Amino acid sequence: MANRLANKVALISGGARGQGAAEARLFVQEGASVVLGDVLDKDGERLAAQLNRVGAKECALYLHLDVSKAGDWERAVAATERQFGGLDILVNNAGILSLAGIEQTSEDDWQRVIDINQKGVWLGMKAVVAAMRKRSGGSIINISSIYGLIGSGGSAAYHASKGAVRLLTKTAALEFAGDNIRVNSVHPGIITTPMVEGIDRELRAGILSLVPVRREGRPEEIAYGVLFLASEESSYMTGSELVIDGGYTVA
Ligand SMILES: NC(=O)c1ccc[n+]([C@@H]2O[C@H](COP(=O)([O-])OP(=O)(O)OC[C@H]3O[C@@H](n4cnc5c(N)ncnc54)[C@H](O)[C@@H]3O)[C@@H](O)[C@H]2O)c1
């Protein structure tokens, strides 16, 4: 199947690398125009240039977007509408990891994780709904985590933020159902990206030992789930949780 996102415009936060970059590549392959918003300007600009070389038309734009800042979101949505004529899909993908437990987490670290992982998702949804209403609907995909579903005995702020994303998704789904804007969450397991590559080797091996299929996931394996939720194929899904974790949360 091709062109599953023909004529659609998507804004992907944290789109410069990792899962966000995999989603951008797949979305372009499926006919979408994509706006990558990130704080890694060099990586984002490089990826947008690559995508524009591959596509038949100018299909990608990079913008500096710090998801914790309302003004950045407003500018990103305005630029998306100016460049591509509207906005249909938001992937709230940007995120940071903190492995610290409750006693080890400082107030500053707590706030930073909450500002990016939790407040950033709220600000993103708030910023895009007016643009989506102009298109008579849309699809918002919020990237939570298996750590938004179960505990792990560490990563206190990360769990708090990702658990919040799960329920924020459900309340947004109810709030925007009448606008034909669907809102779903995705819960990746351990996926090979720079985020996981930054984890200490022993701890990473320990986490991997809990995965029934005995391997980390690839960013593309998340991107295909996000593509499904972005496309009309999931038109009867809203407020749902898509778990893609190699069986991690089954036991
Ligand atoms: N990799 C995993 O195992 C895993 C598992 C579950 C959930 N997740 C979630 O998936 C999402 C993508 O993570 P990834 O694995 O690709 O990691 P990554 O670190 O490779 O990518 C995260 C991206 O978010 C960007 N970002 C960070 N702070 C930002 C900010 N303030 N504003 C805008 N962008 C910002 C980073 O620059 C980076 O490009 C995150 O929300 C993460 O929490 C990852």
The ligand as an SDF file (V2000), in Angstrom:
LIG
                    3D

 44 48  0  0  0  0  0  0  0  0999 V2000
   13.6180    4.7900   22.7910 N   0  0  0  0  0  0  0  0  0  0  0  0
   12.8090    4.1780   23.6540 C   0  0  0  0  0  0  0  0  0  0  0  0
   13.0990    3.0750   24.1190 O   0  0  0  0  0  0  0  0  0  0  0  0
   11.4940    4.7970   24.0340 C   0  0  0  0  0  0  0  0  0  0  0  0
   10.5800    3.9920   24.7090 C   0  0  0  0  0  0  0  0  0  0  0  0
    9.3400    4.5190   25.0600 C   0  0  0  0  0  0  0  0  0  0  0  0
    9.0340    5.8180   24.7200 C   0  0  0  0  0  0  0  0  0  0  0  0
    9.9550    6.5800   24.0720 N   0  0  0  0  0  0  0  0  0  0  0  0
    9.5590    7.9470   23.7270 C   0  0  0  0  0  0  0  0  0  0  0  0
    9.6290    8.1150   22.3210 O   0  0  0  0  0  0  0  0  0  0  0  0
    9.8440    9.4770   22.0050 C   0  0  0  0  0  0  0  0  0  0  0  0
   11.0030    9.5840   21.0270 C   0  0  0  0  0  0  0  0  0  0  0  0
   12.1980    9.1920   21.6880 O   0  0  0  0  0  0  0  0  0  0  0  0
   13.4500    8.5540   20.9370 P   0  0  0  0  0  0  0  0  0  0  0  0
   13.6010    7.1780   21.4570 O   0  0  0  0  0  0  0  0  0  0  0  0
   13.3600    8.7710   19.4750 O   0  0  0  0  0  0  0  0  0  0  0  0
   14.6170    9.4190   21.5980 O   0  0  0  0  0  0  0  0  0  0  0  0
   15.6420   10.4980   20.9860 P   0  0  0  0  0  0  0  0  0  0  0  0
   16.3420   11.0540   22.1600 O   0  0  0  0  0  0  0  0  0  0  0  0
   16.4160    9.9000   19.8960 O   0  0  0  0  0  0  0  0  0  0  0  0
   14.6660   11.5850   20.3330 O   0  0  0  0  0  0  0  0  0  0  0  0
   13.9740   12.5220   21.0890 C   0  0  0  0  0  0  0  0  0  0  0  0
   13.9020   13.8130   20.3040 C   0  0  0  0  0  0  0  0  0  0  0  0
   13.2010   14.7910   21.1020 O   0  0  0  0  0  0  0  0  0  0  0  0
   13.9040   15.9970   20.9800 C   0  0  0  0  0  0  0  0  0  0  0  0
   13.6430   16.9060   22.1020 N   0  0  0  0  0  0  0  0  0  0  0  0
   14.1000   16.8330   23.3850 C   0  0  0  0  0  0  0  0  0  0  0  0
   13.7040   17.8970   24.0770 N   0  0  0  0  0  0  0  0  0  0  0  0
   12.9840   18.6760   23.2400 C   0  0  0  0  0  0  0  0  0  0  0  0
   12.2880   19.8980   23.3710 C   0  0  0  0  0  0  0  0  0  0  0  0
   12.2820   20.6030   24.5250 N   0  0  0  0  0  0  0  0  0  0  0  0
   11.6180   20.3870   22.2970 N   0  0  0  0  0  0  0  0  0  0  0  0
   11.6230   19.7060   21.1210 C   0  0  0  0  0  0  0  0  0  0  0  0
   12.2730   18.5580   20.9300 N   0  0  0  0  0  0  0  0  0  0  0  0
   12.9450   18.0480   21.9760 C   0  0  0  0  0  0  0  0  0  0  0  0
   15.3770   15.5810   20.9300 C   0  0  0  0  0  0  0  0  0  0  0  0
   16.2010   16.6320   20.4720 O   0  0  0  0  0  0  0  0  0  0  0  0
   15.3000   14.3920   20.0010 C   0  0  0  0  0  0  0  0  0  0  0  0
   15.3860   14.7550   18.6490 O   0  0  0  0  0  0  0  0  0  0  0  0
   10.0860   10.1800   23.3420 C   0  0  0  0  0  0  0  0  0  0  0  0
    8.8950   10.8010   23.7760 O   0  0  0  0  0  0  0  0  0  0  0  0
   10.4430    9.0390   24.2740 C   0  0  0  0  0  0  0  0  0  0  0  0
   10.1680    9.3420   25.6290 O   0  0  0  0  0  0  0  0  0  0  0  0
   11.1740    6.1050   23.7310 C   0  0  0  0  0  0  0  0  0  0  0  0
  1  2  1  0
  2  3  2  0
  2  4  1  0
  4  5  1  0
  4 44  2  0
  5  6  2  0
  6  7  1  0
  7  8  2  0
  8  9  1  0
  8 44  1  0
  9 10  1  0
  9 42  1  0
 10 11  1  0
 11 12  1  0
 11 40  1  0
 12 13  1  0
 13 14  1  0
 14 15  2  0
 14 16  1  0
 14 17  1  0
 17 18  1  0
 18 19  2  0
 18 20  1  0
 18 21  1  0
 21 22  1  0
 22 23  1  0
 23 24  1  0
 23 38  1  0
 24 25  1  0
 25 26  1  0
 25 36  1  0
 26 27  1  0
 26 35  1  0
 27 28  2  0
 28 29  1  0
 29 30  1  0
 29 35  2  0
 30 31  1  0
 30 32  2  0
 32 33  1  0
 33 34  2  0
 34 35  1  0
 36 37  1  0
 36 38  1  0
 38 39  1  0
 40 41  1  0
 40 42  1  0
 42 43  1  0
M  CHG  2   8   1  16  -1
M  END
$$$$
